[in-house]
């Protein structure tokens, strides 16, 4: 295994995840795989036939996995590879006129607990809501759709230069808090820009990253060093 970075939160490998996943110790997988839409990755072919794409994802079968992908892919690809979907959450966002304005967050072999993360009450003048607040309630149960977390724009302070399709740290934090426990180790086998590192650090979890692209490893390491 080609370990390229390690600290108190992250262990990072520059490998094909298929070669090392069975040798790693972790509690959950949280990842957004390459979407197989012919994106020009520097050293990864993002245009393989459907059967090969399904076979690629079958290496995640049997693990507690949370996969971020487009809805059609969850139904037609990911579920064929991983099996029964326990729960799907919709992540909705503004997308500058594009027809694709939401993705699915699919849970396999695990379930989110919507009572773990609260959202602000919408009608704080309601007598029942006031009573709940007086009794110490911090908010309402989350819905199974999120519309308060937007895509990372080029002008965002969180934006990682030279990287596209960057998942917001806030979204990963929410998934982590809904599903995992403090001290758990989370694997991202398509580590990309390394956003999971910050989400785990902020929520007292540990993470393992696997990234096949040397260029993306360099981008990630630069981000960590900054």
N, C-alpha and C positions, 0 to 999 in steps of 0.2 A: 504494500500500500504506500502511495506517495503522499505522505503527510507534508503539508507546506506551511501550516500555521497552527499554533495552539496557545490558548490562554485559559483563564479561569472559566470562561463561558463557552468558547468555540474550539472544536478540533476540525480542521479543514483539510480535505484531500483533493488532489488533482488526479482523478481517476474516472473511469466509466463505472457508474454506480453498480452495474450488473456484476462487476468483478469482485466487489468488496462488501456488498450490503449484508450478506450472510455472516460476515465476520465482525459486525458491529453490534454494540449493545445500546439500545435506545428504547424509549417508551411509545413514542408516536412519530408518524411522518406527517409533516405539513409541507406541501410543495405545489408549485404551478409548473407542470412539465412544458417542454416545447410544444407549441400548439399544432405543429405539423401543417403550417400554412405557407411553407416555402420562404420563411424569413431567412435572410442572408446572415446566418451565424458565421463567425470567423472559421470555426473548425468543427462544425456539426451539421449534418445533412437534415434539414427540416422539411423534407419532402419524401417520405417513405410511403409505401403502400399501406392500406388500412390494416391488413393482416400483420405486417411487421410492426406497425404502431401498437396494435393490441398486444402483441407478443412482448414488446418492450416494457409495457406497463404491467404485465403479469408478474414481473419480479417484485412488485409491491403487494402481491396477493397474500392475504393472511395477516398482514400488519394492521394496527390501528392507524388508519390513514385519512387525512383530510386533503382533498384535491381541489384546487382552484382551476376552473376551466370554463369554456363556453357550454351552455346547456345541451346543445346537440351532441357535443363530444362526450359529455358525461353519460348521456343515454346510449349513444351508439358505439362508443369506444371504451371509456373508462370502466363502465359497469360490466362490459363483456370481459374485461381483463381482471377486475378485482372482485366481481360478484355483486351481491345484494347491497344496495344503497340504504343505509340506515336513516339518513336525514339529508335534505338539501336546503341550503339557505341561499337566497338571491342577494347578490351585491349589486346595487343599482347606482349609477353615476351618470353625470353629464358627460357627453363625448363629442362636443363640437360638431353636431350634425350627423355623425355617423349613425348608421342603423343599429349597430351593436352598442347597447347602453346598459348591459348587465352581464354578469358572469355568475356561475353557480359555485357554491362551496359545498362539496359533497363529502359526507362522512361515511366511512367504511369501517366496520368492526368497532365502532365507537359512536357516542352520541354527545351533542352539546347539552349543557345544562343552562337553560335560559334564565334561571334564577341567580346564577353566579354574577352576571353583569346587569346593571340596572340602566334604564334610560330615564331622562327627566320626565316628570309628570307634565302632561300637556295642558291641564286646566287646574292650575294651582289655587284658583279661587273656589273650586268645588268644595263643599263642606266635608265630603268624605275624604278628599285628597288632603285637605288641611289637617284632618284628624290623623291620617296616616303619617304625615310629616311630623306632627306633634309627638307621635309615638316612636319616632326615630327612623321611619322608612326613608331610604335614600333615593327611591325612584321606582318606576314600574318595571315589570318583566320585559325583557327584550322581545321584539318580534322576530319572525324567521325571515326577515328581509332587512337589509341595511341600506339606507339612502343618505347617510350622514358622513360617509367617507368617500372622497373623490379620487379620481386618478391623479397620479403625480404629473404635473405639468412641467414644461421646460423651465419655467420661472420659479418653481418650488425650491425652497431651501433644501428639501430632502432629495432633490433630483441628483442622481449619480451620472456624471458626464460619461458619454460614450456607451450608455446602456439604455435599452428600450424595454418596455413592458415591465417596469419596476413596480412591485407590489408595495403598497403603503405599509409602513411599520404599524400604524394604528390598526389596520385591518388584521394583521398577523397577531398583534397583541390581543385583540378581541377574541379571535379564534382560540388562542392559547388559554385565555382566562375562562372561556366557556367550556373547555374540554379537558385541560390538563391540570396537574397539581404542581405546586412549588417543589422544585428539586428534580422534576422530570427532565429527561433528555429527549430532545426533538431532532429528528433527522430531516434535512432538506437535501434530496438527492439530485436536485437541479438548482444549485445554490445561487447562481447568477450574481447579482450585485451584493448579496449578503444582508438583505434587510432582516432576515430572521435573527441574525446576531443581535441586533438592537432590540428587537421584540423580546427575545429571551433575556437579555441583560436587564431590560426594564421590568420584567415580570418574575425575576428570580428563577429562571430555568437555565438549562444548559442546552447546547445544540451541537450537532455534527453536520458539517456541510460537505457535499461531494459535488465537484464541478469538473466536467470533462474538458472545458475550454481553457486553454492556458491564457488567452487574452482576457477572459472574464475573471480568471483567478487574479491576474495583475490588476484589473479594475477594482476588484473586491479588496485586495490587500492595500491598495492606495487609499481606498475609502476608510478602511480600518485605521490606517496610519494617520489619517487626517482627523 
